[in-house]
Amino acid sequence: MSEQLTGWLQVVIGVVALLLPFLPVLRKSNQRHVRTVRHSHWKIGGIERTRLDLTDDSQS
C-alpha cells in the first residue's frame, strides 16, 4: 500500500511540476495597468510652479 501511495505522490508532483511554468499563461492575460508618475516643482520667490504627470496606460 505504501508503494502505491508513493507512486501516486510522484505522479501528482510530476503533474504539478509540469503545470507550474504555464500558470502565468493560464491566468487572465488582458489585465490593464495604469501607472502615473507625478513630478512637481515650486519656486516661492517669483511663484513658479511646474507640474508634470506621466501616465503609462499599458495592456499586457
All heavy atoms as TSV, in Angstrom:
chain	resi	resn	atom	element	x	y	z
A	1	MET	N	N	0.819	-1.196	0.000
A	1	MET	CA	C	0.000	0.000	0.000
A	1	MET	C	C	0.860	1.256	0.000
A	1	MET	O	O	0.534	2.226	-0.648
A	1	MET	CB	C	-0.919	-0.023	1.223
A	1	MET	CG	C	-1.857	1.149	1.285
A	1	MET	SD	S	-3.260	0.888	0.226
A	1	MET	CE	C	-4.533	1.563	1.219
A	2	SER	N	N	1.959	1.240	0.730
A	2	SER	CA	C	2.800	2.433	0.776
A	2	SER	C	C	3.502	2.657	-0.559
A	2	SER	O	O	3.793	3.790	-0.919
A	2	SER	CB	C	3.819	2.333	1.906
A	2	SER	OG	O	4.739	1.289	1.645
A	3	GLU	N	N	3.793	1.588	-1.313
A	3	GLU	CA	C	4.407	1.749	-2.631
A	3	GLU	C	C	3.437	2.408	-3.595
A	3	GLU	O	O	3.834	3.237	-4.422
A	3	GLU	CB	C	4.855	0.397	-3.170
A	3	GLU	CG	C	6.057	-0.183	-2.444
A	3	GLU	CD	C	6.466	-1.531	-3.021
A	3	GLU	OE1	O	6.051	-1.850	-4.147
A	3	GLU	OE2	O	7.198	-2.245	-2.332
A	4	GLN	N	N	2.156	2.063	-3.473
A	4	GLN	CA	C	1.147	2.706	-4.314
A	4	GLN	C	C	1.013	4.185	-3.955
A	4	GLN	O	O	0.869	5.034	-4.831
A	4	GLN	CB	C	-0.201	2.019	-4.146
A	4	GLN	CG	C	-0.295	0.679	-4.841
A	4	GLN	CD	C	-1.668	0.048	-4.657
A	4	GLN	OE1	O	-2.418	0.455	-3.770
A	4	GLN	NE2	N	-1.982	-0.918	-5.495
A	5	LEU	N	N	1.077	4.466	-2.661
A	5	LEU	CA	C	0.959	5.849	-2.219
A	5	LEU	C	C	2.127	6.685	-2.725
A	5	LEU	O	O	1.938	7.805	-3.218
A	5	LEU	CB	C	0.889	5.898	-0.692
A	5	LEU	CG	C	0.701	7.280	-0.062
A	5	LEU	CD1	C	-0.610	7.899	-0.513
A	5	LEU	CD2	C	0.753	7.170	1.440
A	6	THR	N	N	3.331	6.169	-2.637
A	6	THR	CA	C	4.488	6.918	-3.132
A	6	THR	C	C	4.431	7.066	-4.650
A	6	THR	O	O	4.837	8.095	-5.194
A	6	THR	CB	C	5.807	6.232	-2.719
A	6	THR	OG1	O	5.796	4.898	-3.185
A	6	THR	CG2	C	6.008	6.268	-1.231
A	7	GLY	N	N	3.907	6.065	-5.332
A	7	GLY	CA	C	3.735	6.166	-6.784
A	7	GLY	C	C	2.772	7.270	-7.164
A	7	GLY	O	O	3.029	8.066	-8.076
A	8	TRP	N	N	1.630	7.326	-6.455
A	8	TRP	CA	C	0.656	8.380	-6.721
A	8	TRP	C	C	1.208	9.752	-6.373
A	8	TRP	O	O	0.962	10.729	-7.081
A	8	TRP	CB	C	-0.641	8.122	-5.953
A	8	TRP	CG	C	-1.538	7.143	-6.642
A	8	TRP	CD1	C	-1.807	5.875	-6.264
A	8	TRP	CD2	C	-2.247	7.351	-7.857
A	8	TRP	NE1	N	-2.640	5.265	-7.156
A	8	TRP	CE2	C	-2.940	6.163	-8.153
A	8	TRP	CE3	C	-2.373	8.428	-8.732
A	8	TRP	CZ2	C	-3.738	6.021	-9.288
A	8	TRP	CZ3	C	-3.176	8.283	-9.863
A	8	TRP	CH2	C	-3.838	7.095	-10.124
A	9	LEU	N	N	1.970	9.833	-5.290
A	9	LEU	CA	C	2.574	11.121	-4.931
A	9	LEU	C	C	3.565	11.579	-5.993
A	9	LEU	O	O	3.628	12.764	-6.317
A	9	LEU	CB	C	3.266	11.026	-3.567
A	9	LEU	CG	C	2.343	11.064	-2.351
A	9	LEU	CD1	C	3.148	10.851	-1.079
A	9	LEU	CD2	C	1.598	12.373	-2.290
A	10	GLN	N	N	4.320	10.660	-6.549
A	10	GLN	CA	C	5.246	11.012	-7.623
A	10	GLN	C	C	4.504	11.513	-8.849
A	10	GLN	O	O	4.933	12.462	-9.507
A	10	GLN	CB	C	6.111	9.807	-7.980
A	10	GLN	CG	C	7.180	9.496	-6.959
A	10	GLN	CD	C	7.974	8.257	-7.339
A	10	GLN	OE1	O	7.605	7.516	-8.248
A	10	GLN	NE2	N	9.073	8.031	-6.626
A	11	VAL	N	N	3.375	10.880	-9.162
A	11	VAL	CA	C	2.572	11.308	-10.309
A	11	VAL	C	C	2.026	12.714	-10.070
A	11	VAL	O	O	2.094	13.581	-10.946
A	11	VAL	CB	C	1.425	10.304	-10.581
A	11	VAL	CG1	C	0.426	10.874	-11.572
A	11	VAL	CG2	C	1.985	8.988	-11.085
A	12	VAL	N	N	1.487	12.967	-8.875
A	12	VAL	CA	C	0.914	14.279	-8.560
A	12	VAL	C	C	2.000	15.350	-8.598
A	12	VAL	O	O	1.808	16.426	-9.171
A	12	VAL	CB	C	0.200	14.235	-7.187
A	12	VAL	CG1	C	-0.149	15.633	-6.718
A	12	VAL	CG2	C	-1.047	13.372	-7.267
A	13	ILE	N	N	3.146	15.066	-8.020
A	13	ILE	CA	C	4.248	16.033	-8.016
A	13	ILE	C	C	4.737	16.283	-9.443
A	13	ILE	O	O	5.044	17.419	-9.819
A	13	ILE	CB	C	5.386	15.546	-7.093
A	13	ILE	CG1	C	4.934	15.618	-5.638
A	13	ILE	CG2	C	6.651	16.366	-7.299
A	13	ILE	CD1	C	5.899	14.994	-4.660
A	14	GLY	N	N	4.779	15.267	-10.262
A	14	GLY	CA	C	5.189	15.428	-11.654
A	14	GLY	C	C	4.228	16.299	-12.441
A	14	GLY	O	O	4.638	17.154	-13.224
A	15	VAL	N	N	2.921	16.091	-12.242
A	15	VAL	CA	C	1.914	16.887	-12.943
A	15	VAL	C	C	1.994	18.354	-12.502
A	15	VAL	O	O	1.941	19.261	-13.330
A	15	VAL	CB	C	0.501	16.308	-12.708
A	15	VAL	CG1	C	-0.580	17.267	-13.178
A	15	VAL	CG2	C	0.366	14.968	-13.419
A	16	VAL	N	N	2.149	18.577	-11.209
A	16	VAL	CA	C	2.264	19.944	-10.704
A	16	VAL	C	C	3.525	20.605	-11.257
A	16	VAL	O	O	3.510	21.774	-11.659
A	16	VAL	CB	C	2.259	19.964	-9.154
A	16	VAL	CG1	C	2.636	21.324	-8.617
A	16	VAL	CG2	C	0.887	19.557	-8.636
A	17	ALA	N	N	4.623	19.872	-11.313
A	17	ALA	CA	C	5.875	20.426	-11.844
A	17	ALA	C	C	5.748	20.762	-13.324
A	17	ALA	O	O	6.364	21.706	-13.804
A	17	ALA	CB	C	7.011	19.445	-11.612
A	18	LEU	N	N	4.957	20.015	-14.058
A	18	LEU	CA	C	4.749	20.316	-15.472
A	18	LEU	C	C	3.846	21.524	-15.681
A	18	LEU	O	O	4.031	22.292	-16.621
A	18	LEU	CB	C	4.145	19.107	-16.190
A	18	LEU	CG	C	5.096	17.949	-16.483
A	18	LEU	CD1	C	4.321	16.778	-17.074
A	18	LEU	CD2	C	6.176	18.398	-17.451
A	19	LEU	N	N	2.845	21.699	-14.824
A	19	LEU	CA	C	1.895	22.799	-14.983
A	19	LEU	C	C	2.388	24.118	-14.409
A	19	LEU	O	O	1.925	25.177	-14.806
A	19	LEU	CB	C	0.555	22.430	-14.330
A	19	LEU	CG	C	-0.229	21.315	-15.000
A	19	LEU	CD1	C	-1.513	21.042	-14.233
A	19	LEU	CD2	C	-0.542	21.681	-16.446
A	20	LEU	N	N	3.323	24.092	-13.482
A	20	LEU	CA	C	3.790	25.297	-12.807
A	20	LEU	C	C	4.344	26.364	-13.749
A	20	LEU	O	O	4.002	27.540	-13.597
A	20	LEU	CB	C	4.833	24.915	-11.756
A	20	LEU	CG	C	4.862	25.764	-10.496
A	20	LEU	CD1	C	3.536	25.686	-9.777
A	20	LEU	CD2	C	5.980	25.307	-9.587
A	21	PRO	N	N	5.157	26.031	-14.747
A	21	PRO	CA	C	5.662	27.085	-15.647
A	21	PRO	C	C	4.574	27.737	-16.504
A	21	PRO	O	O	4.744	28.852	-16.985
A	21	PRO	CB	C	6.659	26.363	-16.540
A	21	PRO	CG	C	7.014	25.125	-15.823
A	21	PRO	CD	C	5.824	24.769	-15.002
A	22	PHE	N	N	3.453	27.067	-16.695
A	22	PHE	CA	C	2.396	27.590	-17.550
A	22	PHE	C	C	1.343	28.386	-16.795
A	22	PHE	O	O	0.399	28.887	-17.402
A	22	PHE	CB	C	1.720	26.446	-18.318
A	22	PHE	CG	C	2.646	25.717	-19.233
A	22	PHE	CD1	C	3.116	24.463	-18.901
A	22	PHE	CD2	C	3.069	26.300	-20.407
A	22	PHE	CE1	C	3.985	23.790	-19.742
A	22	PHE	CE2	C	3.942	25.643	-21.251
A	22	PHE	CZ	C	4.404	24.384	-20.920
A	23	LEU	N	N	1.478	28.517	-15.487
A	23	LEU	CA	C	0.485	29.253	-14.706
A	23	LEU	C	C	0.328	30.707	-15.133
A	23	LEU	O	O	-0.798	31.188	-15.248
A	23	LEU	CB	C	0.821	29.170	-13.217
A	23	LEU	CG	C	0.134	28.032	-12.473
A	23	LEU	CD1	C	0.643	27.933	-11.048
A	23	LEU	CD2	C	-1.355	28.187	-12.488
A	24	PRO	N	N	1.393	31.470	-15.382
A	24	PRO	CA	C	1.186	32.855	-15.822
A	24	PRO	C	C	0.444	32.945	-17.151
A	24	PRO	O	O	-0.298	33.895	-17.382
A	24	PRO	CB	C	2.611	33.413	-15.959
A	24	PRO	CG	C	3.444	32.553	-15.093
A	24	PRO	CD	C	2.804	31.198	-15.116
A	25	VAL	N	N	0.612	31.968	-18.021
A	25	VAL	CA	C	-0.074	31.977	-19.310
A	25	VAL	C	C	-1.553	31.650	-19.133
A	25	VAL	O	O	-2.412	32.205	-19.824
A	25	VAL	CB	C	0.601	30.969	-20.270
A	25	VAL	CG1	C	-0.145	30.870	-21.588
A	25	VAL	CG2	C	2.047	31.344	-20.488
A	26	LEU	N	N	-1.842	30.775	-18.186
A	26	LEU	CA	C	-3.230	30.362	-17.971
A	26	LEU	C	C	-4.056	31.426	-17.263
A	26	LEU	O	O	-5.277	31.417	-17.346
A	26	LEU	CB	C	-3.263	29.059	-17.157
A	26	LEU	CG	C	-2.666	27.829	-17.838
A	26	LEU	CD1	C	-2.668	26.652	-16.877
A	26	LEU	CD2	C	-3.423	27.492	-19.104
A	27	ARG	N	N	-3.373	32.342	-16.560
A	27	ARG	CA	C	-4.096	33.413	-15.879
A	27	ARG	C	C	-4.629	34.419	-16.880
A	27	ARG	O	O	-4.304	34.381	-18.054
A	27	ARG	CB	C	-3.177	34.127	-14.883
A	27	ARG	CG	C	-3.066	33.384	-13.593
A	27	ARG	CD	C	-2.528	34.301	-12.534
A	27	ARG	NE	N	-1.084	34.109	-12.445
A	27	ARG	CZ	C	-0.257	34.971	-11.922
A	27	ARG	NH1	N	-0.695	36.102	-11.472
A	27	ARG	NH2	N	1.022	34.715	-11.859
A	28	LYS	N	N	-5.437	35.328	-16.408
A	28	LYS	CA	C	-6.030	36.361	-17.247
A	28	LYS	C	C	-4.925	37.231	-17.851
A	28	LYS	O	O	-4.171	37.870	-17.141
A	28	LYS	CB	C	-6.958	37.208	-16.381
A	28	LYS	CG	C	-7.986	37.967	-17.120
A	28	LYS	CD	C	-8.872	38.673	-16.131
A	28	LYS	CE	C	-10.113	39.187	-16.790
A	28	LYS	NZ	N	-10.963	39.887	-15.858
A	29	SER	N	N	-4.835	37.263	-19.165
A	29	SER	CA	C	-3.729	37.965	-19.812
A	29	SER	C	C	-4.102	39.362	-20.286
A	29	SER	O	O	-3.249	40.092	-20.765
A	29	SER	CB	C	-3.222	37.150	-20.993
A	29	SER	OG	O	-4.230	37.051	-21.963
A	30	ASN	N	N	-5.363	39.760	-20.190
A	30	ASN	CA	C	-5.745	41.078	-20.677
A	30	ASN	C	C	-5.956	42.064	-19.530
A	30	ASN	O	O	-6.854	42.893	-19.565
A	30	ASN	CB	C	-7.002	40.986	-21.544
A	30	ASN	CG	C	-8.177	40.393	-20.795
A	30	ASN	OD1	O	-8.035	39.964	-19.659
A	30	ASN	ND2	N	-9.330	40.367	-21.416
A	31	GLN	N	N	-5.108	41.997	-18.538
A	31	GLN	CA	C	-5.190	42.930	-17.426
A	31	GLN	C	C	-4.622	44.269	-17.856
A	31	GLN	O	O	-3.679	44.349	-18.615
A	31	GLN	CB	C	-4.415	42.408	-16.221
A	31	GLN	CG	C	-5.008	41.160	-15.618
A	31	GLN	CD	C	-4.158	40.638	-14.471
A	31	GLN	OE1	O	-3.050	41.092	-14.252
A	31	GLN	NE2	N	-4.681	39.681	-13.760
A	32	ARG	N	N	-5.190	45.318	-17.337
A	32	ARG	CA	C	-4.768	46.660	-17.697
A	32	ARG	C	C	-4.022	47.276	-16.525
A	32	ARG	O	O	-4.474	47.227	-15.401
A	32	ARG	CB	C	-5.981	47.496	-18.040
A	32	ARG	CG	C	-5.640	48.825	-18.572
A	32	ARG	CD	C	-6.879	49.569	-19.043
A	32	ARG	NE	N	-6.490	50.342	-20.193
A	32	ARG	CZ	C	-7.259	50.577	-21.220
A	32	ARG	NH1	N	-8.456	50.086	-21.249
A	32	ARG	NH2	N	-6.825	51.285	-22.210
A	33	HIS	N	N	-2.858	47.870	-16.814
A	33	HIS	CA	C	-2.045	48.506	-15.799
A	33	HIS	C	C	-1.940	49.993	-16.116
A	33	HIS	O	O	-1.512	50.368	-17.205
A	33	HIS	CB	C	-0.641	47.896	-15.761
A	33	HIS	CG	C	-0.643	46.435	-15.475
A	33	HIS	ND1	N	-0.815	45.929	-14.218
A	33	HIS	CD2	C	-0.511	45.363	-16.280
A	33	HIS	CE1	C	-0.785	44.618	-14.267
A	33	HIS	NE2	N	-0.601	44.246	-15.512
A	34	VAL	N	N	-2.331	50.824	-15.161
A	34	VAL	CA	C	-2.191	52.264	-15.312
A	34	VAL	C	C	-1.231	52.747	-14.243
A	34	VAL	O	O	-1.436	52.521	-13.058
A	34	VAL	CB	C	-3.556	52.980	-15.167
A	34	VAL	CG1	C	-3.395	54.478	-15.275
A	34	VAL	CG2	C	-4.531	52.467	-16.206
A	35	ARG	N	N	-0.178	53.407	-14.684
A	35	ARG	CA	C	0.837	53.902	-13.757
A	35	ARG	C	C	1.044	55.388	-14.029
A	35	ARG	O	O	1.263	55.790	-15.167
A	35	ARG	CB	C	2.134	53.136	-13.951
A	35	ARG	CG	C	3.227	53.543	-12.996
A	35	ARG	CD	C	4.444	52.711	-13.197
A	35	ARG	NE	N	4.895	52.820	-14.581
A	35	ARG	CZ	C	5.876	52.111	-15.094
A	35	ARG	NH1	N	6.496	51.224	-14.356
A	35	ARG	NH2	N	6.248	52.267	-16.348
A	36	THR	N	N	0.957	56.205	-12.993
A	36	THR	CA	C	1.144	57.643	-13.127
A	36	THR	C	C	2.340	58.069	-12.296
A	36	THR	O	O	2.413	57.781	-11.110
A	36	THR	CB	C	-0.109	58.416	-12.661
A	36	THR	OG1	O	-1.212	57.978	-13.436
A	36	THR	CG2	C	0.065	59.899	-12.830
A	37	VAL	N	N	3.267	58.764	-12.937
A	37	VAL	CA	C	4.428	59.330	-12.261
A	37	VAL	C	C	4.212	60.833	-12.215
A	37	VAL	O	O	3.989	61.471	-13.237
A	37	VAL	CB	C	5.736	58.990	-13.010
A	37	VAL	CG1	C	6.916	59.647	-12.323
A	37	VAL	CG2	C	5.922	57.492	-13.085
A	38	ARG	N	N	4.245	61.407	-11.024
A	38	ARG	CA	C	3.937	62.818	-10.838
A	38	ARG	C	C	5.159	63.561	-10.319
A	38	ARG	O	O	5.768	63.153	-9.345
A	38	ARG	CB	C	2.782	62.931	-9.847
A	38	ARG	CG	C	2.120	64.264	-9.811
A	38	ARG	CD	C	0.807	64.173	-9.081
A	38	ARG	NE	N	-0.210	63.695	-10.021
A	38	ARG	CZ	C	-1.304	63.055	-9.661
A	38	ARG	NH1	N	-1.522	62.787	-8.407
A	38	ARG	NH2	N	-2.166	62.666	-10.555
A	39	HIS	N	N	5.521	64.650	-10.990
A	39	HIS	CA	C	6.649	65.482	-10.575
A	39	HIS	C	C	6.153	66.912	-10.416
A	39	HIS	O	O	5.493	67.454	-11.296
A	39	HIS	CB	C	7.765	65.428	-11.614
A	39	HIS	CG	C	8.911	66.321	-11.303
A	39	HIS	ND1	N	9.793	66.042	-10.284
A	39	HIS	CD2	C	9.313	67.484	-11.857
A	39	HIS	CE1	C	10.691	67.007	-10.236
A	39	HIS	NE2	N	10.425	67.885	-11.183
A	40	SER	N	N	6.481	67.523	-9.295
A	40	SER	CA	C	6.062	68.896	-9.028
A	40	SER	C	C	7.284	69.737	-8.675
A	40	SER	O	O	8.195	69.272	-7.997
A	40	SER	CB	C	5.055	68.910	-7.877
A	40	SER	OG	O	4.539	70.197	-7.720
A	41	HIS	N	N	7.305	70.981	-9.126
A	41	HIS	CA	C	8.430	71.880	-8.890
A	41	HIS	C	C	7.884	73.234	-8.429
A	41	HIS	O	O	6.957	73.770	-9.024
A	41	HIS	CB	C	9.229	72.048	-10.183
A	41	HIS	CG	C	10.226	73.156	-10.132
A	41	HIS	ND1	N	11.413	73.038	-9.456
A	41	HIS	CD2	C	10.217	74.392	-10.668
A	41	HIS	CE1	C	12.086	74.155	-9.582
A	41	HIS	NE2	N	11.377	74.996	-10.308
A	42	TRP	N	N	8.428	73.756	-7.360
A	42	TRP	CA	C	7.986	75.050	-6.823
A	42	TRP	C	C	9.139	76.028	-6.744
A	42	TRP	O	O	10.268	75.653	-6.456
A	42	TRP	CB	C	7.423	74.884	-5.414
A	42	TRP	CG	C	5.990	74.488	-5.392
A	42	TRP	CD1	C	5.501	73.234	-5.299
A	42	TRP	CD2	C	4.879	75.353	-5.464
A	42	TRP	NE1	N	4.143	73.255	-5.314
A	42	TRP	CE2	C	3.732	74.555	-5.413
A	42	TRP	CE3	C	4.735	76.725	-5.575
A	42	TRP	CZ2	C	2.450	75.087	-5.460
A	42	TRP	CZ3	C	3.462	77.262	-5.624
A	42	TRP	CH2	C	2.332	76.433	-5.567
A	43	LYS	N	N	8.872	77.275	-6.968
A	43	LYS	CA	C	9.816	78.361	-6.725
A	43	LYS	C	C	9.020	79.459	-6.033
A	43	LYS	O	O	8.167	80.100	-6.636
A	43	LYS	CB	C	10.408	78.865	-8.038
A	43	LYS	CG	C	11.488	79.885	-7.873
A	43	LYS	CD	C	12.072	80.247	-9.228
A	43	LYS	CE	C	13.197	81.232	-9.067
A	43	LYS	NZ	N	13.755	81.603	-10.376
A	44	ILE	N	N	9.275	79.666	-4.762
A	44	ILE	CA	C	8.428	80.521	-3.939
A	44	ILE	C	C	8.634	82.007	-4.249
A	44	ILE	O	O	7.689	82.779	-4.288
A	44	ILE	CB	C	8.699	80.254	-2.433
A	44	ILE	CG1	C	8.446	78.787	-2.106
A	44	ILE	CG2	C	7.852	81.160	-1.545
A	44	ILE	CD1	C	7.023	78.341	-2.205
A	45	GLY	N	N	9.874	82.462	-4.491
A	45	GLY	CA	C	10.159	83.886	-4.671
A	45	GLY	C	C	9.331	84.531	-5.764
A	45	GLY	O	O	8.665	85.543	-5.562
A	46	GLY	N	N	9.345	83.996	-6.945
A	46	GLY	CA	C	8.581	84.560	-8.057
A	46	GLY	C	C	7.338	83.757	-8.369
A	46	GLY	O	O	6.724	83.941	-9.412
A	47	ILE	N	N	6.937	82.883	-7.484
A	47	ILE	CA	C	5.792	81.967	-7.617
A	47	ILE	C	C	5.819	81.266	-8.976
A	47	ILE	O	O	5.108	81.607	-9.895
A	47	ILE	CB	C	4.446	82.683	-7.386
A	47	ILE	CG1	C	4.442	83.404	-6.066
A	47	ILE	CG2	C	3.318	81.666	-7.450
A	47	ILE	CD1	C	3.152	84.139	-5.768
A	48	GLU	N	N	6.678	80.316	-9.077
A	48	GLU	CA	C	6.779	79.478	-10.269
A	48	GLU	C	C	6.384	78.064	-9.869
A	48	GLU	O	O	6.859	77.534	-8.889
A	48	GLU	CB	C	8.224	79.483	-10.782
A	48	GLU	CG	C	8.452	78.559	-11.945
A	48	GLU	CD	C	9.903	78.536	-12.384
A	48	GLU	OE1	O	10.616	79.524	-12.151
A	48	GLU	OE2	O	10.311	77.501	-12.938
A	49	ARG	N	N	5.474	77.507	-10.594
A	49	ARG	CA	C	5.006	76.148	-10.286
A	49	ARG	C	C	5.013	75.327	-11.555
A	49	ARG	O	O	4.432	75.735	-12.565
A	49	ARG	CB	C	3.598	76.194	-9.713
A	49	ARG	CG	C	3.030	74.828	-9.419
A	49	ARG	CD	C	1.625	74.945	-8.852
A	49	ARG	NE	N	1.127	73.663	-8.474
A	49	ARG	CZ	C	0.276	72.949	-9.198
A	49	ARG	NH1	N	-0.162	73.413	-10.340
A	49	ARG	NH2	N	-0.129	71.776	-8.781
A	50	THR	N	N	5.634	74.180	-11.529
A	50	THR	CA	C	5.675	73.267	-12.676
A	50	THR	C	C	5.182	71.902	-12.204
A	50	THR	O	O	5.621	71.395	-11.189
A	50	THR	CB	C	7.104	73.128	-13.221
A	50	THR	OG1	O	7.603	74.409	-13.526
A	50	THR	CG2	C	7.117	72.271	-14.458
A	51	ARG	N	N	4.289	71.342	-12.936
A	51	ARG	CA	C	3.771	70.020	-12.587
A	51	ARG	C	C	3.779	69.145	-13.837
A	51	ARG	O	O	3.301	69.555	-14.892
A	51	ARG	CB	C	2.360	70.133	-12.041
A	51	ARG	CG	C	1.809	68.810	-11.583
A	51	ARG	CD	C	0.486	69.008	-10.895
A	51	ARG	NE	N	-0.104	67.727	-10.582
A	51	ARG	CZ	C	-1.250	67.582	-9.959
A	51	ARG	NH1	N	-1.918	68.647	-9.575
A	51	ARG	NH2	N	-1.723	66.390	-9.716
A	52	LEU	N	N	4.326	67.951	-13.699
A	52	LEU	CA	C	4.436	67.024	-14.821
A	52	LEU	C	C	3.805	65.698	-14.412
A	52	LEU	O	O	4.225	65.083	-13.429
A	52	LEU	CB	C	5.899	66.831	-15.218
A	52	LEU	CG	C	6.182	65.811	-16.302
A	52	LEU	CD1	C	5.597	66.266	-17.635
A	52	LEU	CD2	C	7.673	65.588	-16.443
A	53	ASP	N	N	2.809	65.257	-15.133
A	53	ASP	CA	C	2.169	63.958	-14.908
A	53	ASP	C	C	2.433	63.071	-16.119
A	53	ASP	O	O	2.039	63.397	-17.235
A	53	ASP	CB	C	0.662	64.101	-14.717
A	53	ASP	CG	C	0.287	64.747	-13.408
A	53	ASP	OD1	O	1.151	64.842	-12.531
A	53	ASP	OD2	O	-0.883	65.150	-13.264
A	54	LEU	N	N	3.091	61.961	-15.890
A	54	LEU	CA	C	3.311	60.985	-16.949
A	54	LEU	C	C	2.449	59.772	-16.669
A	54	LEU	O	O	2.577	59.146	-15.622
A	54	LEU	CB	C	4.780	60.575	-17.004
A	54	LEU	CG	C	5.780	61.670	-17.337
A	54	LEU	CD1	C	7.200	61.146	-17.184
A	54	LEU	CD2	C	5.545	62.170	-18.741
A	55	THR	N	N	1.568	59.434	-17.579
A	55	THR	CA	C	0.674	58.295	-17.394
A	55	THR	C	C	1.016	57.218	-18.415
A	55	THR	O	O	1.027	57.465	-19.614
A	55	THR	CB	C	-0.792	58.731	-17.567
A	55	THR	OG1	O	-1.067	59.755	-16.629
A	55	THR	CG2	C	-1.725	57.566	-17.303
A	56	ASP	N	N	1.309	56.039	-17.906
A	56	ASP	CA	C	1.602	54.883	-18.750
A	56	ASP	C	C	0.405	53.944	-18.652
A	56	ASP	O	O	0.166	53.337	-17.627
A	56	ASP	CB	C	2.879	54.192	-18.270
A	56	ASP	CG	C	3.212	52.980	-19.116
A	56	ASP	OD1	O	2.752	52.912	-20.261
A	56	ASP	OD2	O	3.917	52.094	-18.601
A	57	ASP	N	N	-0.355	53.864	-19.720
A	57	ASP	CA	C	-1.552	53.024	-19.761
A	57	ASP	C	C	-1.264	51.862	-20.684
A	57	ASP	O	O	-1.491	51.925	-21.890
A	57	ASP	CB	C	-2.736	53.836	-20.251
A	57	ASP	CG	C	-4.045	53.084	-20.156
A	57	ASP	OD1	O	-4.055	51.993	-19.573
A	57	ASP	OD2	O	-5.055	53.594	-20.662
A	58	SER	N	N	-0.734	50.789	-20.119
A	58	SER	CA	C	-0.370	49.641	-20.940
A	58	SER	C	C	-1.290	48.470	-20.648
A	58	SER	O	O	-1.789	48.309	-19.554
A	58	SER	CB	C	1.078	49.240	-20.689
A	58	SER	OG	O	1.229	48.838	-19.354
A	59	GLN	N	N	-1.492	47.684	-21.659
A	59	GLN	CA	C	-2.329	46.498	-21.511
A	59	GLN	C	C	-1.474	45.293	-21.828
A	59	GLN	O	O	-0.968	45.145	-22.930
A	59	GLN	CB	C	-3.502	46.593	-22.475
A	59	GLN	CG	C	-4.609	45.646	-22.153
A	59	GLN	CD	C	-5.858	45.957	-22.971
A	59	GLN	OE1	O	-5.777	46.664	-23.959
A	59	GLN	NE2	N	-6.985	45.439	-22.563
A	60	SER	N	N	-1.310	44.423	-20.813
A	60	SER	CA	C	-0.451	43.252	-21.029
A	60	SER	C	C	-1.272	42.004	-21.200
A	60	SER	O	O	-2.403	41.915	-20.918
A	60	SER	CB	C	0.484	43.077	-19.864
A	60	SER	OG	O	-0.213	42.944	-18.666
